[in-house]
Amino acid sequence: MNNFLSILSVLIFSFGTVFSQQELKENQFEGYIIMKNGDRRDGIIEISNINLPWSFQETIKFFDKSLLDNKKVKKSEKEECKPGDVIEYGIEGRRYLVVSYSNKNNVDGNALNSAIGLAKNLSQTKFYAELYREGKVSLYRFYNSPPEFYITSGEQEGKDMHEYIEKCKNEFDILIEKGEEKAKAFDDVNIKKFFKDCDYVVKKYQDKKYTKQPVKGLKSMVQQSFIRGDALAAAAMEMIEDYEANCAK
């Protein structure tokens, strides 16, 4: 009888603990962070706005899972993790690593919007970027972000800005990184210099046997600019696979 009462007490306590624990909000995920000294910490990661994919690339918040046992996690209990202070975080099987990258993309529109967007992008050179492919040459998924504040004059400018923001949400660039070289937008890479240690890739590129081809003239430049997202990653993979098969040590 005493054993039965003991077991019952444990079960009641366990159920009480489960039901008293807070559920994660839609912008909170179980995951981990890795500090710049290499220490790993498991806990809860909070993203400012999950509907804006570039939010995953900027400062995140982190707190210990045990705090969910409280009625509410206080703002002061959440640790801000800027890119660089934390070198990697992971959620739902996705890894985000710090990259040093000057995002020079700008917004279309008036001069003030352009100045705001450019100032923001150039002032922040460290971001988290989702690891798309890891190897001798790594690829990252990167979303360009519009300015946080902007001014429009007239209905057309407002419409243009809305379309630009939607484009930022739905299209992503591919960053490429090799060895100690900083990550670069694959679109901006000088292929002959980047793969200078691999004659096989350079020759094949010069012979126009890859999706990404030497740009000559406006028409060629425009055609290349339409390659985005997974298609852009596939274009990069054509070269990477040849590089690793024929030249990588």
C-alpha positions in Angstrom: 0.0 0.0 0.0 2.8 2.4 0.9 4.6 1.6 -2.3 1.4 2.3 -4.3 1.0 5.7 -2.6 4.7 6.5 -3.3 4.3 5.7 -7.0 1.1 7.7 -7.2 2.7 10.7 -5.6 5.6 10.6 -8.1 3.2 10.4 -11.0 1.1 13.3 -9.7 4.2 15.4 -9.2 5.5 14.5 -12.7 2.2 15.4 -14.4 2.1 18.6 -12.4 5.6 19.6 -13.5 4.7 18.9 -17.2 1.5 20.9 -17.1 3.1 23.8 -15.2 6.0 24.2 -17.8 5.5 26.8 -20.4 5.1 25.8 -24.0 7.5 27.3 -26.5 6.3 30.2 -28.5 6.3 30.0 -32.3 9.6 32.0 -32.4 11.3 29.8 -29.8 13.2 26.6 -30.5 15.2 24.0 -28.6 18.8 24.2 -29.8 22.4 25.0 -29.0 24.9 27.8 -29.2 28.7 27.6 -29.5 30.6 30.4 -28.0 33.8 31.8 -29.6 35.9 30.0 -27.0 34.4 26.7 -28.2 32.0 26.0 -25.3 28.6 24.5 -26.3 25.4 25.4 -24.4 22.1 23.7 -24.9 18.9 25.6 -24.3 16.1 27.7 -25.9 16.8 30.0 -28.9 14.5 32.9 -29.6 14.3 34.6 -33.0 12.9 38.1 -33.3 10.5 37.5 -36.2 10.3 34.0 -37.9 8.4 35.5 -40.8 11.5 37.5 -41.8 14.2 35.0 -42.9 17.0 37.5 -42.3 16.0 37.6 -38.6 17.8 34.2 -38.3 21.0 35.9 -39.5 21.1 38.7 -36.9 21.3 38.8 -33.1 19.3 36.0 -31.4 18.3 35.4 -27.8 19.2 32.4 -25.6 18.0 31.1 -22.2 18.2 28.0 -20.2 15.4 25.5 -20.7 14.8 25.2 -16.9 13.4 28.8 -17.0 10.3 27.4 -18.8 9.3 26.0 -15.4 8.6 29.6 -14.3 5.3 31.4 -15.1 7.2 33.7 -17.4 10.7 34.1 -18.7 11.9 37.5 -17.9 13.5 39.7 -20.5 16.6 40.0 -18.3 17.0 36.2 -18.2 17.4 36.1 -22.0 21.0 36.5 -23.2 21.6 38.4 -26.4 23.9 36.5 -28.8 25.5 38.7 -31.4 27.2 37.1 -34.5 30.8 36.8 -33.4 30.2 36.4 -29.7 28.5 33.2 -30.6 30.1 31.5 -33.7 27.4 28.9 -34.3 23.8 28.0 -33.3 21.5 25.2 -34.3 17.8 24.6 -34.4 15.6 21.9 -35.9 18.5 20.2 -37.7 19.8 23.5 -39.2 23.1 25.0 -38.5 23.9 28.7 -38.6 27.5 29.8 -38.7 29.1 33.2 -38.4 30.3 34.6 -41.7 32.1 37.9 -42.3 30.3 39.4 -45.3 29.6 43.0 -46.4 26.1 42.9 -47.8 26.3 45.7 -50.4 22.9 45.0 -51.9 20.7 48.1 -51.9 17.1 49.0 -52.3 15.5 50.6 -55.3 13.9 53.9 -54.5 14.7 57.4 -53.3 18.2 58.5 -52.2 17.3 58.4 -48.5 16.1 54.8 -48.6 19.3 53.9 -50.5 21.5 55.7 -48.0 19.7 54.0 -45.0 19.9 50.5 -46.6 23.6 50.9 -47.6 24.6 52.3 -44.2 22.9 49.4 -42.4 24.4 46.7 -44.6 27.9 48.1 -44.6 27.9 48.7 -40.8 27.2 45.0 -40.1 29.8 42.7 -41.5 29.2 39.6 -39.3 26.1 37.6 -39.8 24.8 34.1 -39.0 24.2 32.2 -42.3 22.5 28.9 -42.7 25.0 26.2 -43.7 23.8 24.8 -47.0 26.7 22.5 -47.7 29.9 21.8 -45.7 33.2 20.6 -47.2 36.5 21.8 -48.7 34.3 24.5 -50.2 31.3 25.4 -48.1 28.0 27.1 -49.2 25.7 29.2 -47.1 22.1 30.4 -47.6 21.9 34.2 -47.2 18.8 36.5 -47.3 19.3 40.1 -48.1 17.4 42.4 -45.8 15.6 45.6 -46.6 16.1 48.7 -44.4 14.2 48.7 -41.1 12.9 52.2 -41.8 12.1 53.6 -45.2 10.2 56.5 -46.8 8.0 56.3 -49.8 6.4 59.1 -51.7 3.3 58.1 -53.7 1.5 54.9 -54.3 4.0 53.4 -56.8 7.0 53.8 -54.5 5.0 52.1 -51.8 4.1 49.2 -54.1 7.7 48.9 -55.3 9.0 48.7 -51.7 6.4 46.0 -50.8 7.4 44.0 -53.8 11.1 44.4 -52.9 10.4 43.2 -49.3 8.5 40.1 -50.6 11.4 39.4 -52.9 13.8 39.5 -50.0 11.6 37.0 -48.1 11.3 34.5 -51.0 14.7 34.6 -52.7 18.1 33.9 -51.2 21.7 34.2 -52.3 24.4 31.7 -52.0 27.7 32.5 -50.3 30.8 30.5 -51.0 33.8 30.0 -48.8 37.1 28.2 -49.2 39.8 27.8 -46.7 40.7 31.0 -44.9 39.0 33.2 -47.5 36.0 35.2 -46.3 32.6 34.2 -47.6 31.6 35.9 -50.9 28.4 36.0 -52.9 28.8 33.3 -55.5 27.5 35.8 -58.1 30.4 38.1 -57.3 33.2 35.5 -57.3 35.9 35.7 -59.9 35.9 32.0 -60.8 39.4 32.0 -62.3 40.9 33.5 -59.1 38.7 31.5 -56.7 39.7 28.2 -58.3 43.2 29.2 -59.3 44.5 26.0 -57.7 42.4 23.9 -60.1 43.1 24.1 -63.8 40.4 21.5 -64.4 37.6 23.8 -63.1 39.0 27.0 -64.7 39.3 25.4 -68.2 35.8 23.9 -68.0 34.5 27.3 -67.0 36.3 29.1 -69.8 34.8 26.5 -72.2 31.3 27.4 -70.9 30.5 23.9 -69.7 29.0 25.1 -66.4 25.7 26.8 -65.7 27.6 29.9 -64.4 29.4 31.2 -67.4 31.8 34.1 -68.1 29.8 37.3 -68.3 30.2 39.3 -71.5 27.7 42.0 -72.3 24.5 43.2 -70.7 22.4 40.3 -72.0 24.7 37.7 -70.4 24.7 39.6 -67.1 20.9 39.8 -67.0 20.5 36.1 -67.7 22.9 35.2 -64.9 21.1 37.5 -62.4 17.9 35.4 -62.7 19.6 32.4 -61.2 18.7 32.4 -57.5 18.1 30.1 -54.5 18.5 26.3 -55.0 19.3 26.8 -58.7 22.2 29.1 -57.8 23.4 26.5 -55.2 23.2 23.8 -57.9 25.3 26.0 -60.2 27.9 26.3 -57.5 27.8 22.6 -56.8 28.8 21.7 -60.4 32.1 23.5 -59.8 32.6 22.3 -56.2 32.2 18.6 -57.1 34.7 18.9 -59.9 37.1 20.8 -57.6 36.9 18.2 -54.9 37.2 15.3 -57.3 40.2 16.6 -59.2 42.0 19.2 -57.2 41.2 19.4 -53.5 43.9 18.0 -51.1 
